[in-house]
């Protein structure tokens, strides 16, 4: 069993920035390095959308087209934590953001909800003037 806890959400004006954190813990013998971590978001009236995925090293990551150049995911394996730096936020970025873990070393651009077995509780991000 892997547990994930998101933090860092909040209210921000368009053009602003937020940094989300995802703290990951697990069973005895759990090795954070073996997990890819995805960020997803769920907006009212929409389906859950994959935002980004980061593999065991920062060099392997994917982003949905709508956030490329604005969002950056990174991980600190010593702290079992993944971050999502969100810059130039837009109202359409408003959603509940979830992090999720997949027991694999690398992300692929085709990864989706079904590939991730453990999920956090979500954190609300609201972008509005």
N, C-alpha and C positions, 0 to 999 in steps of 0.2 A: 504494500500500500504506500503510495506516494502522496504527500500532502503539499498543497501549494496555497500560498497566501499572497494576494495582491495588495498593493498599497500605492498611494500617490495620486489617486484620482482627485477631481475637484472641479471647480468652476473657473473658466478662463475666457478672456475676450478673444475674438478672432485675431490671429497673428501671434498669439501668445504661445507659451511652451509649458509642458508638463513632463515629468519623468515618472513613469510607473516602475514599480519594483515587484518582483515575484520571488518570494522566498520559498525554497523547496526543501522538504525533509522527507525521510523515509525510514524504512525498516532497518534493522541491524544488517550491516553489510551493504547498505545502499550506497551507490557510487554515482554522484551527480554527473560526473563526466560522461556517463554512458547514455545520457538522456538528451534528446533534442527538445527544446522548449518553444512552443508556439504561442502567439498572441492572437486572440480572436476578439471580435466585437459584435454586440447585438444591439441594434437600434430598434426603436418602436416600429412595428409594422414591417420589419425586414427580417431576413434570415441571418443566422449567425455567419459572419464573414471572417475568413482567415486574413489576418493583417500581416503577420510576419512569422518567420520560423528561424531559429538559430541552432546550429548543430554544436558539437562538442568544442569547437573552436570558433572564434569570431569570424574566421575566414569563410565559413559556410553559413550563408543566410539568404533568405528570400523575403520579398516584400510584395504585397499587392500593388498594382500599378498606381492606385489612387494615393498611396502614401510614399512612394519612392521619392527620395530627395528630401523628404520632410521628417520621416521617422527613422530611427536607428536603434537596432537591438544589440545589446552586448551582454556578456556574462562574466561573472566573477566566480570561477570554480572553487576558489578557496572559501567563499562565503555562501556557496550554493544559492546564488541569486542571479536572476536575469533582469535586465533593465530594458525599458522601452522609452527612449528619448523622443518626445514628440514636439516638433517645432512647427511654426507657421500653421497653427491649428485653424481649422475651418469649422463652421457650424455643422457641416455634414460629418464631421468626425465625432459628433456627440453620440455616445453609446455607452453601454456597460462593457468594459474590457475585461477579458478573462485570459489567464495564462493556463497552459496545459502542457503535460509532459508525455513524450513518446519514447519508449525504450529503444532508441536507435541513435547512432552516432551522427548521422547526417540528415539534413533536411532535403526535400526535393520540392520542386515547384508545384507538384500535383498533390501534395499532402493536404488533407482536409480533416474535418471534425472526427471522422471515424478512425483516423490514425493515432489519436491521442487518447490514452486510457485514464488519465487522472486530470482533474480540473480544479481550479480555485473557485472561490465564491463570487469573484467579480468586483470591479471597482468602477464607480460612475465617473464618466468624463462628460462635462457639459461645456460646450463652446458657444457663447452667446454674447451679444453686445447689450 
